Amino acid sequence: MNATGLRHIQAPEGVAPSDGYTHVVTGPGRLVALAGQMPFDEKGEFVGEGDPTAQARQVFANMRGCLAAAGATFKDVVKLTYYVTDVAHIPAILSARDEFIDLERPPASTVVQVVALYRPELLMEIDAFAIVGESTAPTVPTAPPGARTGPPPPLDRELAAPLRSILGELPMPLTPALISDRRDRSAASRLTHQEIRGDGAFEIEERTVPGRPGSPGVPLLICRPTATAGPHPLVYHTHGGGMVAGSNRSTELVGELARAKELQLAVVAVDYRLAPEHPDPVPVEDCYAGLVWVAEHAAELGLDPDRIIVSGNSAGGALAAGLALLARDRGGPRLLGQLLQFPMLDDRCDSASAAQLERAGLWDGASNRAGWTALLGDRRGTDQVSCYAAPARAGDLFGLPPAFIEVGSVEALRDDGISYASRIWREGGEAELHVWSGAFHSFDEWVPGAVVSRTAHRTRISWLRRVLGHRARPLDEAAPAAGLPEGASA
């Protein structure tokens, strides 16, 4: 292979390949070699020592992260070779493999060799060769150049007048000059301790937990139900705000808490750093660091680490979807589901709905570009954007936790959400999609009493109940199907 333009990728990011982590070398537009050994921690010790299945799972997870960074998936792998020191390790490899590779579309060649590896402390090594084109990242349906898009769909009759009032008071579209305005509005509406506790339904704890190496701590707001004993399932909440505003006390938390109260879930809200001062990957890495800490300390917090659902609205939806991809590719934490409300998913901003709603609705196409540009700068719309920042960039949506995806028919993000759900289905995954007819972006936060808002609220609860299964413990099964509390937002 010509050595010009070689690029090295490794996982976890920032760890030298000599430490044994999975790494890959790519050439221009062509993935050539991938190798995964038993991973070490920062002290040079094996992760999951004594459990070959866990070690093999970590190798596959790291390999997937490298493949994603190279714009590839396991479907592009044409040959896999497993080197093991003991034939007894083969079942562990195969068990882990089944979680990552679609057995209906396996690599063309798979070889197992029982050999003495060149490093005596290694239990196994997995090598792969894959061939990909210049770009394997799928694109969402776009309006062909010059194609006609009609006017925005009609608004729901209960939402039309409120939207006119909102737009009469809220400067639109978002621009860099308006970021301070958005932050001021968010700060003015931050929820107090009393508002979060409500009628005493939740006890509150605030923690600042370690961020990624070299980064400051990550603030978490931990809200535990008081009516039932733990360990409680939990919703890990990533707030919205277009990537540039908001906090873990933003008003959308009210809707999260309303659902959590009915199902007796804990809510952990993360306060990530904002763009443009803190561009990608800072926001998603802050959120991931908080998620990992919560999962590792669940027992002491009275939480159930096996029942974690990530949830977010708008920019928070992008971060929640990014967390699901990161958790899959880095081998944990294992998530029970992802609740994506009106999510920002694609930095390319080139869908038909983005053009149709360029200057219409609450989060229009122009605002969407401004939010993504604040996060990504000059990288927006280029091939230098990670799928963990813009989840629509993921080449592989296989192996993700069940997704709930909702959009309004009158918002620029509509087609991105539809496409993401469709791709999950094509991969054989589980997704529930709702397109709320006549609804604008985050409509239920602004007009909670509308019929469609109340329906959306109940639908989210229904999905959460089904994902949690019989282990969910509703506080009152006989409670009437009321909408959101007065002043609440989802």
C-alpha angles and dihedrals in degrees: 000000000000108000094214113116097010115168128196123213126182139180130249089035115245097023116115114244089232087072089069102256123140114276139172137200117211134187127207105306094339130092108212112170140012128182131184126186132175104296124240128210125229090281093055093255126131117263109238093007112196094025110088093183092057090046093050090047090054091050092052091045091052091047090053090052091052092047091051091050089053092050093252141108137206086270088071092056111106099177134029124186123190118200114192133172093214130032087222088074094062096085089053091054093047092048091053092042092059090063093057111027124065102234091204088063104032126166114282092243131031121178129183119199126184104208143140103263122225091248111056094210093060118101095188146350127205119203126187139184121202136175121210137166128242090288132005095179108119120231128222120242109278135190107263114243109281093009116144120245117191127228119289115286115264118274124244108265092241093050103044099077095042090051091053089052092048094050090046089061104029116072110235145232106031113249132172088260090058097053092092089051091053091049092049091052091049093048092050092056099043111140118247126225089257093052091049094048090047108177091352094285092134138038114214131219127175121206135174107211131188117283125207114303111293094016130106122256121284118236116227129189109208117197117185126186114249099198096070136034122250164266085102127191109242143216113215103211125207110188127227130232106133091278089288106070144024135072141220087273097054116137093254086074088075091070091047090052093046090057092043092052093054093048096034095240128153119236123213112189119195125212103211125184116265136235143271091034089044108033128187130333092029099077097048093041090052089052093046093050090053092047093051091049093050092050092048093047098037095116095056090046094051092247133132111239091195093060107054121143121186115217136180145155124226106323085011088057090056090051094047091051089046090052091053089054093045093048090051095046097042094046099252173167092323110231129210095206149331122237108200114186115190089330127199100228110155128050092193090076091197103125123124091250091053089057094041092050096037092131103007134089129021101293101031130184093265092052091048092056090048092053094048092045091053089054100041107022114195091353092072110118094008131108090257094082120109122226088231088066097038107023094195085071092068112118091202127040093173118127099022123142118258111291132214108199124182134175137164121246089232101056135090092237094059100102094041090059093046091050093049093053091046092052092050089054091048089055090053093254133136122258135155113206127197124183107189107216114233093003127134127210113303089352095163092057090059101033105027095163096060116110092240091050093051090047092051091050093052091045092056090050090050091052093047091050091052094046092048090048126195091332091072110103113210113203092223120009089187094055113129117254094255124167127240119312116264110285092013124139132196 
